[in-house]
Amino acid sequence: MPTHGPSLTPVTGFVDRIRPASPRRGPGPAPIRYVLGALSVEARRWSAYDAPMRGLEAVTGQLRAAVPAPIRRANRVRRFARNLRLLNDVLADTPMAGRYWVIGGLLIGWAREGQLLSFDARDADFGFWEDDLPLLEGCFEALERRGFSLSGTYIGTRGTIAEHSFSRQGVRFDFLTMRRIGDEIHYCGFGPEDGSWWEIESTVPNQETVPFDFLGRTWHKLADHELALDVAYGNWRVPDPDWDYLHAPNIVARRPWTPERPTVPGSGRDSGAESPIRAVDGR
C-alpha cells in the first residue's frame, strides 16, 4: 500500500510531491486524499491501492484543473522553454547544428515580444533545406535518447517528406522541409476544411539564414525575418488570435490530400499517432 506518490514537477510553487494520506483499512475502496500544495482531491478506486500510478492518473486531472490558469500557463511556458533548450543542445552535437531555423510563432515571440508567446507554448516550428533531410533523419537516434519521440512523418502529394514531427512532455517540434525555387522558399502544411483534407503550399522570399540568441541559446533564422513574417502573416506586429495557417496570405496552392497514419521511417511500423492534423498557430 503506497505511503507516498512519485515526485512531480511543481505546479503551484508550494511542494513538488503528490502524496496520498494513509487510507483507512476495511472492506471496499476507502478514499485516498492526494495533496498537491494547498490543493487536494480524494479517489475511491482499488487502483489507488494496487497501482499507485493508476491512482494518480485518476486525480491529477482534477488537481491540474484546480490550479489557477495563470499558474498553468506560466508552467507551460517554462516547460516549453526547457524543452527548446534541450532540443538545441541535442542538435548542437549533430551534423544538423546551424542547418535548421526558427519559423512561425516561436519566431514571432522573439521578434515582437522578446519572449515565448504564452498562448502558443505547445508547438515549435523549424525549417530545414530539403537536401539536409538525410542529416535530420540521422539525428533521430540522438533525439530519441533525450526523449524526443518521432510522432509523425507527413508525405506530401509530391511523394516526398514534407515534415517530421517530434514530441516531448506534451510539446510538439515540427521540422518542415523547405525547397528553393527561384527567388522563393516553398513548404507545405496539411489540414482539414469543409469535410476534406488539403495540402497547403506556401512561400516566403528566398534568403540565407543567420544566427541569433534566444532563451540562452544560439538559433538561426532567415536573414530578413521581418520580410518573411510580413509575407507569411501580414501585420504580425499586432496579435491576431483568429489567424489560421489554412488561410495565410502566402499560400500559393491548395491540393486535395488523403491523410494516412504516419509511420516511423525505415521501420515499417505505425507510429501510433492520430491523423496528422497540424496545430493551428494563433499569432
C-alpha positions in Angstrom: 0.0 0.0 0.0 1.6 3.3 -1.1 2.6 5.8 1.5 3.7 8.4 -1.0 3.5 9.1 -4.7 6.2 9.8 -7.2 8.0 13.2 -7.3 6.4 15.6 -9.8 7.3 18.9 -11.2 5.7 21.6 -9.0 2.8 23.5 -10.5 1.9 25.7 -7.5 5.2 26.6 -6.1 4.4 25.0 -2.7 5.7 21.4 -2.9 7.0 19.1 -5.5 5.4 15.8 -4.4 1.9 14.4 -4.6 1.3 12.1 -1.6 -1.7 10.1 -0.6 -2.7 10.1 3.1 -2.9 6.7 4.8 -6.2 5.2 3.8 -8.4 3.6 6.5 -8.4 -0.2 6.5 -11.5 -2.3 5.9 -13.6 -3.8 3.0 -14.1 -1.8 -0.1 -12.0 1.1 -1.5 -11.6 3.8 1.1 -10.9 7.3 -0.1 -7.3 8.3 -0.5 -6.6 12.0 -0.4 -4.0 13.2 -2.9 -2.4 16.5 -1.9 -0.5 19.0 -4.1 0.5 22.0 -2.2 -2.7 23.6 -0.8 -4.9 21.5 -3.2 -6.3 18.1 -2.5 -8.8 15.6 -4.0 -10.0 12.2 -3.0 -10.1 9.0 -5.0 -12.2 5.9 -4.3 -10.6 3.3 -6.5 -8.9 0.0 -5.9 -6.3 1.1 -8.4 -5.2 3.7 -5.9 -4.0 0.8 -3.7 -3.0 -1.8 -6.3 -1.2 0.5 -8.7 -0.2 3.9 -7.4 0.3 5.4 -10.9 -3.2 4.5 -12.0 -4.4 6.0 -8.8 -2.5 9.2 -9.6 -4.0 9.2 -13.1 -7.4 9.3 -11.6 -6.8 12.5 -9.7 -4.0 14.5 -11.5 -6.5 15.9 -13.9 -8.6 17.3 -11.1 -5.5 18.7 -9.4 -4.4 20.3 -12.6 -7.8 21.9 -13.2 -7.8 23.3 -9.7 -4.6 25.2 -10.4 -5.3 28.8 -11.4 -5.0 29.4 -15.2 -2.1 31.9 -14.9 0.0 29.4 -13.0 -0.8 26.6 -15.5 0.1 29.0 -18.3 3.4 30.0 -16.7 4.4 26.4 -16.1 3.5 25.5 -19.7 5.8 28.3 -20.9 8.6 27.1 -18.6 8.2 23.5 -19.8 8.3 24.8 -23.4 11.5 26.8 -22.8 13.2 23.9 -21.1 12.4 21.5 -23.9 13.5 24.0 -26.6 16.9 24.5 -24.8 17.3 20.7 -24.7 16.4 20.3 -28.4 19.0 23.0 -29.2 21.6 21.2 -27.0 21.0 17.8 -28.6 21.2 19.1 -32.2 24.3 21.2 -31.4 26.3 18.0 -31.3 25.0 16.6 -34.6 25.5 17.5 -38.3 22.2 19.5 -38.2 23.8 22.2 -36.0 23.2 25.5 -37.7 21.3 23.8 -40.5 17.7 24.4 -39.3 16.0 27.7 -38.4 13.2 29.1 -36.3 9.9 30.0 -38.0 6.2 30.5 -37.0 5.0 31.5 -33.6 8.4 30.9 -32.0 10.0 33.5 -34.3 7.1 36.0 -33.7 7.5 35.7 -30.0 11.2 36.6 -30.2 10.7 39.3 -32.9 7.7 41.0 -31.3 7.9 40.4 -27.6 11.4 39.2 -26.9 9.9 36.1 -25.2 7.8 33.0 -25.9 4.2 33.5 -26.7 2.2 32.3 -23.7 -0.7 31.2 -25.8 1.5 29.3 -28.3 3.7 27.2 -25.9 2.8 23.7 -27.2 4.3 23.8 -30.6 7.5 24.9 -32.2 8.2 25.1 -36.0 11.5 24.9 -37.7 12.6 24.9 -41.3 15.4 22.9 -42.9 16.6 22.6 -46.5 15.3 19.6 -48.5 18.9 18.5 -49.2 19.5 18.1 -45.5 16.8 15.6 -44.9 19.3 12.7 -44.5 21.1 14.7 -41.9 18.0 15.3 -39.9 17.0 11.7 -40.1 20.5 10.8 -39.0 19.7 12.7 -35.7 16.7 10.6 -34.8 18.6 8.3 -32.5 20.2 11.2 -30.6 16.8 12.9 -30.3 15.1 9.7 -29.1 17.8 9.1 -26.4 16.9 12.5 -24.9 13.1 11.9 -25.0 12.2 13.5 -28.3 9.9 10.8 -29.9 9.2 10.8 -33.6 5.4 11.3 -33.6 4.6 11.7 -37.3 6.1 11.9 -40.8 4.0 13.7 -43.4 4.2 12.7 -47.0 3.0 15.4 -49.5 1.3 15.0 -52.9 4.8 15.1 -54.5 5.5 11.8 -52.7 8.3 13.3 -50.7 8.6 14.0 -46.9 7.1 17.4 -46.1 7.5 17.3 -42.3 8.9 15.3 -39.4 7.2 15.9 -36.1 8.6 15.1 -32.7 7.1 15.3 -29.2 8.4 15.6 -25.7 6.5 16.3 -22.5 3.4 17.3 -24.4 5.3 19.7 -26.7 5.5 19.3 -30.5 8.5 20.1 -32.5 7.8 20.3 -36.3 10.6 20.3 -38.9 9.3 21.5 -42.2 11.1 20.6 -45.5 12.0 23.8 -47.4 12.7 23.9 -51.2 14.4 26.7 -53.0 12.5 27.5 -56.3 13.9 30.6 -58.0 13.6 33.6 -55.6 11.2 31.8 -53.3 11.2 29.2 -50.5 8.4 26.7 -50.7 7.0 24.5 -47.9 3.8 22.6 -47.2 1.4 22.0 -44.3 -1.8 19.9 -44.0 -5.2 20.3 -42.5 -9.0 19.7 -42.8 -11.6 22.1 -44.1 -15.1 21.7 -45.3 -15.0 17.9 -44.8 -11.9 17.4 -46.9 -8.1 17.3 -46.2 -5.8 19.7 -48.0 -2.1 20.2 -48.6 -1.3 23.8 -48.3 1.8 25.1 -50.2 3.2 28.4 -49.0 6.2 30.6 -49.9 8.5 33.2 -48.4 11.3 35.1 -50.1 14.5 33.1 -50.7 17.3 34.1 -48.4 20.1 32.8 -46.3 20.0 32.1 -42.6 21.8 34.0 -39.8 22.4 33.2 -36.1 20.6 35.0 -33.2 20.4 34.5 -29.5 17.2 33.5 -27.6 16.5 31.5 -24.4 20.2 31.4 -23.6 21.0 29.5 -26.8 22.1 30.4 -30.4 19.5 29.6 -33.1 19.1 30.5 -36.7 16.5 32.5 -38.6 16.1 33.9 -42.1 18.3 36.9 -42.5 15.4 39.3 -43.1 12.9 37.8 -40.7 10.6 40.8 -40.8 10.1 40.4 -44.5 9.4 36.7 -44.1 6.9 37.4 -41.3 5.2 40.1 -43.3 4.7 37.7 -46.2 3.5 34.8 -44.1 1.4 36.6 -41.5 0.6 40.1 -42.7 0.6 42.5 -39.7 2.3 40.1 -37.3 3.3 43.0 -35.0 -0.3 43.1 -33.7 -1.6 39.9 -32.0 -4.3 38.2 -34.1 -5.9 35.2 -32.4 -8.0 34.5 -35.5 -5.0 33.9 -37.7 -5.3 30.4 -39.4 -2.5 28.8 -41.4 -5.1 27.4 -43.8 -5.8 30.9 -44.9 -2.4 32.5 -44.6 -1.6 35.3 -47.1 1.4 33.5 -48.6 -0.5 30.4 -49.8 0.2 29.7 -53.4 -1.5 26.3 -53.9 -4.2 24.1 -52.2 -4.3 20.4 -53.2 -6.6 17.6 -52.0 -4.7 15.3 -49.7 -5.5 12.0 -48.2 -4.3 11.6 -44.6 -2.8 8.4 -43.5 -1.5 7.3 -40.1 2.1 8.5 -40.0 4.7 5.8 -39.9 8.2 5.8 -38.4 10.6 6.0 -41.4 12.6 2.8 -42.1 10.7 0.7 -39.5 7.6 -0.2 -41.4 5.6 0.2 -38.2 2.7 2.5 -37.3 3.8 5.4 -35.1 0.6 5.2 -33.1 -0.1 8.9 -33.8 -3.6 10.2 -34.6 -4.5 11.5 -38.0 -1.9 14.1 -38.9 -3.7 17.4 -38.1 -1.2 20.3 -37.9 -1.9 22.6 -34.9 -3.3 26.0 -35.8 -0.7 28.5 -34.6 -2.5 31.6 -33.5 -0.3 34.6 -33.5 
